[in-house]
Amino acid sequence: MVCDNYASHNNAQIKIWLARASDIQTWIGTWNTNTLPCTWTNTAEKILATLADYLHRIRNADTNQSSD
C-alpha cells in the first residue's frame, strides 16, 4: 500500500523540485550512455596541499569574523 498526498504535488515548490529531479535523471542517463574516462591531472600531494590551504583560509576567516 502506498500513501501519498497528491494535493502536495500541486505546490509550486514541489513542481520545481520534480522538474529538477527529472532533469537530473536525464543528465545521469546521458552521462552513463556517453561515459568518459576520469583522468587525474594533479598529484595527490597537490590536491592535499590545495585542500590544506583552503582549510587554513576558512579557519582564519572564521577567527577574524569572531573578533570583530
Backbone bond lengths (Angstrom), bond angles and torsions (degrees), N, CA, C in turn:
res aa  C-N    CA-C-N  psi(-1)  N-CA   C-N-CA  omega(-1)  CA-C   N-CA-C  phi
1 M - - - 1.441 - - 1.529 108.30 -
2 V 1.310 115.91 133.74 1.454 121.88 178.61 1.518 107.82 -114.84
3 C 1.312 116.73 127.02 1.457 121.89 176.98 1.523 107.55 -107.10
4 D 1.315 116.75 129.80 1.456 120.99 -177.19 1.516 108.18 -147.80
5 N 1.295 115.35 140.64 1.456 120.50 174.65 1.525 107.31 -95.41
6 Y 1.327 116.45 90.15 1.458 121.11 -175.06 1.522 111.78 -58.33
7 A 1.305 117.40 -31.49 1.463 120.57 -178.60 1.528 111.65 -62.16
8 S 1.326 117.66 -29.02 1.464 119.88 -179.91 1.521 111.64 -65.39
9 H 1.332 117.85 -22.04 1.460 121.39 179.22 1.528 111.79 -72.41
10 N 1.314 117.96 -12.18 1.455 121.36 177.91 1.523 112.19 -85.75
11 N 1.313 116.98 -8.46 1.452 122.03 177.86 1.532 108.76 -67.43
12 A 1.343 117.70 136.56 1.463 122.04 -177.09 1.524 111.92 -59.31
13 Q 1.332 117.32 -41.13 1.463 119.93 -179.52 1.525 111.39 -65.19
14 I 1.319 117.18 -37.67 1.469 121.02 178.53 1.525 109.76 -67.31
15 K 1.338 117.55 -41.06 1.463 120.20 178.45 1.519 111.09 -61.62
16 I 1.334 117.37 -40.89 1.469 121.33 177.84 1.526 109.33 -63.41
17 W 1.336 117.06 -45.12 1.459 120.82 -179.71 1.526 111.11 -61.93
18 L 1.325 116.78 -43.64 1.465 120.10 179.76 1.526 111.33 -63.97
19 A 1.341 117.37 -37.72 1.463 120.75 177.62 1.527 110.17 -65.48
20 R 1.323 116.98 -42.25 1.469 120.17 178.46 1.516 110.61 -64.84
21 A 1.319 116.85 -41.71 1.463 120.42 179.19 1.527 109.71 -60.93
22 S 1.318 117.01 -39.67 1.460 121.23 177.27 1.520 110.74 -64.83
23 D 1.340 117.19 -43.02 1.470 121.35 177.94 1.526 110.94 -61.41
24 I 1.320 116.16 -40.85 1.463 120.49 179.89 1.527 110.07 -65.22
25 Q 1.319 117.05 -43.39 1.463 120.33 178.99 1.523 111.00 -62.24
26 T 1.334 117.00 -38.94 1.463 121.27 177.20 1.519 110.28 -63.68
27 W 1.339 116.98 -44.93 1.465 121.29 179.30 1.520 110.71 -61.05
28 I 1.331 116.74 -44.66 1.465 120.79 -179.87 1.525 110.32 -61.54
29 G 1.322 116.80 -43.44 1.465 120.45 178.91 1.514 111.61 -61.27
30 T 1.330 116.66 -42.89 1.466 121.13 178.61 1.518 110.44 -65.79
31 W 1.326 117.07 -45.11 1.465 121.33 -179.74 1.525 110.49 -60.32
32 N 1.318 116.96 -44.92 1.459 120.44 -178.20 1.524 112.18 -67.78
33 T 1.327 117.07 -28.01 1.461 121.28 177.99 1.527 110.95 -75.75
34 N 1.331 116.57 -36.36 1.462 122.45 -175.94 1.533 110.93 -116.15
35 T 1.307 116.39 57.84 1.467 119.84 -175.05 1.522 111.84 -68.96
36 L 1.318 114.60 149.52 1.454 122.45 175.28 1.525 107.95 -126.27
37 P 1.326 117.31 147.15 1.470 118.24 178.75 1.521 110.69 -70.07
38 C 1.306 115.30 149.38 1.458 121.31 176.50 1.523 108.15 -85.87
39 T 1.328 116.05 128.94 1.457 120.79 179.70 1.517 108.73 -121.70
40 W 1.333 116.93 119.53 1.461 121.25 177.56 1.522 108.10 -78.38
41 T 1.327 116.03 130.31 1.464 119.51 178.88 1.523 111.67 -106.88
42 N 1.310 117.93 -12.35 1.464 122.32 178.00 1.518 109.79 -118.45
43 T 1.311 114.60 154.44 1.465 119.58 175.36 1.527 109.01 -77.48
44 A 1.317 115.76 163.02 1.463 120.04 176.07 1.520 110.23 -59.78
45 E 1.321 117.12 -37.74 1.467 120.93 179.64 1.524 111.20 -61.85
46 K 1.334 116.93 -42.03 1.474 121.16 179.70 1.531 110.37 -65.68
47 I 1.314 116.71 -42.89 1.472 120.87 179.59 1.522 110.11 -62.92
48 L 1.332 117.45 -46.14 1.466 120.96 -179.56 1.529 111.50 -66.96
49 A 1.336 117.77 -35.78 1.468 120.65 177.02 1.527 110.44 -65.49
50 T 1.317 117.46 -40.86 1.468 121.44 177.58 1.526 110.40 -63.77
51 L 1.317 116.82 -42.84 1.462 121.20 177.96 1.527 110.74 -63.16
52 A 1.324 117.15 -44.16 1.466 120.75 179.43 1.519 111.16 -62.04
53 D 1.337 116.86 -40.80 1.463 121.29 177.74 1.528 110.75 -62.41
54 Y 1.333 116.24 -44.36 1.465 120.82 179.11 1.528 111.06 -62.14
55 L 1.320 117.04 -45.86 1.468 120.27 179.44 1.520 111.25 -62.60
56 H 1.315 116.89 -38.87 1.467 121.26 177.48 1.536 110.33 -61.64
57 R 1.353 115.84 -44.56 1.474 119.38 -179.33 1.518 112.27 -65.11
58 I 1.343 117.95 -42.46 1.469 117.90 -177.76 1.521 111.44 -72.92
59 R 1.316 117.43 -31.34 1.473 119.20 175.73 1.519 110.29 -67.15
60 N 1.323 117.52 -41.42 1.458 120.93 177.79 1.522 111.62 -66.52
61 A 1.317 117.05 -37.74 1.458 120.50 178.07 1.522 110.29 -63.79
62 D 1.332 116.44 -41.06 1.457 120.97 178.89 1.533 110.35 -64.61
63 T 1.315 117.30 -41.49 1.470 122.10 179.44 1.517 110.28 -64.76
64 N 1.328 117.04 -43.15 1.469 121.60 179.92 1.519 112.16 -65.14
65 Q 1.318 118.10 -37.25 1.458 121.78 -179.56 1.524 111.49 -69.63
66 S 1.319 117.53 -38.19 1.464 119.53 -176.75 1.529 112.22 -73.83
67 S 1.349 118.01 -18.73 1.456 119.73 179.10 1.525 112.44 -88.79
68 D 1.349 117.50 -8.66 1.470 121.03 -179.74 1.514 112.02 -72.23
